[in-house]
């Protein structure tokens, strides 16, 4: 129908990216290094690398040589400044 909102797939990925940053910077989890697969399980997405890759390009996430990822200091500071906004 014309008055129904069509979900924007780009905004859905932006929400997943934000949730991934929040997950990696959550002080209650005490897990600074994540596998991409674990992030996928936590966010309930099949291809978590598609969520993590833009964060790596943006400088918010670093990737180790064995494929694990962790939030950069910039990502941690961003979450400290704005909080975990839904």
BELUR-V995303 format. One record per residue. N is the residue number from 1. PHI is phi in degrees with one decimal (none if undefined). BURIAL is + if it has 9 or more other ideal C-beta (glycine too) atoms within 8 Angstrom, else -. Layout:
n: [N	N]
phi: [PHI	PHI]
burial: [BURIAL	BURIAL]
//
This chain:
n: [1	2	3	4	5	6	7	8	9	10	11	12	13	14	15	16	17	18	19	20	21	22	23	24	25	26	27	28	29	30	31	32	33	34	35	36	37	38	39	40	41	42	43	44	45	46	47	48	49	50	51	52	53	54	55	56	57	58	59	60	61	62	63	64	65	66	67	68	69	70	71	72	73	74	75	76	77	78	79	80	81	82	83	84	85	86]
phi: [none	-72.4	-88.1	-85.3	-78.3	-91.2	-64.2	-89.3	-63.0	-66.2	-68.8	-64.8	-68.2	-63.1	-65.1	-63.8	-62.6	-64.1	-65.0	-65.8	-64.2	-62.1	-62.2	-74.9	-112.0	-70.3	-68.1	-79.0	-88.3	51.5	-127.2	-74.5	-116.7	-122.4	-85.9	-62.7	-65.2	-64.7	-63.2	-60.3	-65.9	-65.0	-89.3	58.8	-124.6	-78.0	-112.5	-66.0	-61.1	-69.2	-87.2	-79.0	-55.7	-63.6	-69.9	-65.0	-63.6	-81.2	85.1	-94.3	-137.2	-109.1	-119.3	-82.1	-66.3	-95.6	94.7	-78.9	-128.1	-151.8	-71.7	-78.8	-60.4	-63.3	-66.9	-61.7	-64.9	-60.6	-67.1	-63.3	-73.8	-100.6	78.0	-92.2	-87.6	-86.8]
burial: [-	-	-	-	-	-	-	-	-	-	-	+	+	-	-	+	+	-	+	+	+	+	+	+	+	-	-	-	-	-	-	-	-	+	-	+	-	-	+	+	-	-	+	-	+	-	-	+	-	-	+	+	-	+	+	+	-	-	-	+	+	-	-	+	-	-	-	+	+	+	+	+	-	-	+	+	-	+	+	-	-	-	-	-	-	-]
//
